[in-house]
Structure formats: C-alpha cells, structure tokens
Amino acid sequence: MQARTVAVIGSGRIGRAWAIVFARSGAQVRIHDAAPDMLAGALPAICESVADLASFGLIDESVDSIVARIRACDTLAEAVADADLVQENIAELVQAKHALFAELDALTKPDALLASSTSGLPVSTFTEGLLGRSRCLVAHPVNPPSLVPLVELCGAPWTLDETLQRARAVYEEAGQKPVVVNREISGFLLNRLQGAVLDEALSLYEHGYASAADLDTVMRDGLAMRWSFMGPFETIDLNAPGGVADYASRYGATYRTISVTRVPFDWNAETLSKVDAERREVLARDLIEERSRWRDRRLMALLAHRRALDAISRNGGDSTA
C-alpha cells in the first residue's frame, strides 16, 4: 500500500479489524475511541488477532511489525490530523454520526476521504449540509473485515465520482474486494441478499418445513459450498449447458411458482424464541463468544486455502508449485 495514514474511529470489533487491514498493508494507523476503556483494550486485542493470522500464514511479516504501525490516540483531533482516510465505526445512530462527521469535516485535511462502516444508514442521512460532503461515503465491511474482504462503497447524491474511485483504489491496495453500489438503497447489497435468504429460512422454519439445524445444513453443506467461491449469476451460468439463458428457460417457471408460494417472515417474537431455544440446545449462551472465535479461525483456514489455490492458479495449475 502507498504510504498512507488511516484514522480508525471506534475501537470495537469492526474498528480493530479495520486497523489490522490497513496496518498489514503498510499504512500508519491511528485508532481512537471516545470510551477510554475500549481504547485501552484495543491494542492488546489487535495483537492477539494478528498473532492468530500469523499462525495460519496469513501475514507476510512479523506480528510486531504490523502492530507497531497502529497507535492509540486519546483525542479525535490527534487521530485524524494527517489522515488520508478516516474509517468511522461508531453506533448506528444518525444523530451521533452526523455530529461526528461534522467534526471530521472540520478537523481533517480537505482531501481526506471520510468513510462510514454503517451497515444500513445511507450516507446522505448524516452528511447533508457539510462543507466537505462530496468526499463522504459508506464503506460497509463484512464482520470482520480482516478476514472477509468485501467492502461496499456507496455515496450520497452529492458524493463525487472521484471520491468513489479514490476509495476503491485505497481499499484494493489494502487487500480488500470493493464493490460500488450505484445509488443509495437501505441495507446496500450484502444485507439485502443476506436478508432475502434469512427471511426465507425463518419463514420455512415458522411453517414447520424443517428444523433450524437442518436449514443450517442446507446452507452450510449445500448452497454455501458453491457460493464460497462463486456468486449466484456464475452459479446458474454453469448449471445449464447454454448458460444463463438456458438455465432461465429450464427453471424459470419453477422459480416463478416458488415466488408465488413464498410467505414473508414478519420477525415475530414467538418464532424467534423457538429458534433461539433450538440454538441454545446446541450452544449455551455463555459459549457464543468461544464459538465466534472458532468461526474466525475457520475463516482463517479458508483464507489460507484460497491463497494456496490462487498460487496454484498463478503457476498454471501445477499443484506442486
């Protein structure tokens, strides 16, 4: 990554992961949190996470070298003073984000990119009226961005195309996989796709078609096997001899029938309580954090595997390379 300074505002799980993303790509990272206790715990947690990455061969230098690029800053002004990019990770509250972005607009250099990690709020809801609103955008990651590289870039009507182009280059240099959402929409792309699957899964569960465990199996050992390395359009393109058009002619009528019988899920408490009870039989509530760490290690193993496959592909398919 080019010599850059990145300010990460908010030192929770997402903020810490972003700090790792930028530091491992060579940037100088300044992390700040309005809560001193959170900030105090940030660097030890980051060090532990980077050590985990090292154990899977996912970093190319020492743990100490990466962590040394990250500095905790007691004040917002100190964190953002020389930043080329500010990555905001505070609570999903419009008023709080509006207040913070007003500060960022005043404290940062005029060409700094101001990005929010919000998972659902359009950037237009908290940047209207700012003098530098044309440099503001959403850069929505997947938790945690240090393990899942997708980042969704979405501007407001007043965000410059140059802002999105510059942002895309920065995130690509940091090793992420940026996509551009062409215009604002609630939930952006990933959460809408995830929401559609989750809505159908909950509806199928509510109407008694399968248990939560079996529906998880359908995803984990069925759809996710292909979707872990190709998207839905490529999937259907390869599932019929003539590609997408052939697939549509073969199965379009079936999907139209399915859509007619689909019943949206209204997120009622009774069904959600049943799902929760079924999950608690499998995983006690006090073990969720431990299982989350297991998930992250599985993601690391998958990343290491994909990196090995990419190396084989670059060497012409020679599995001995």
Secondary structure, DSSP 8 states (H G I E B T S, - for coil): --S-EEEEE--SHHHHHHHHHHHHTT-EEEEE-SSHHHHHHHHHHHHHHHHHHHHTT--SS-HHHHHTTEEE-SSHHHHHTT-SEEEE---S-HHHHHHHHHHHHHHS-TT-EEEE--SS--THHHHTT-TTGGGEEEEEE-SSTTT--EEEEEE-TTS-HHHHHHHHHHHHHTT-EEEEESS--TTTTHHHHHHHHHHHHHHHHHTTSS-HHHHHHHIIIIIHHHHTTS-HHHHHHHSSTTHHHHHHHHHHHHHHHHHHH-------HHHHHHHHHHHHHHS-GGGHHHHHHHHHHHHHHHHHHHHHHHHHHHTTT-TT-
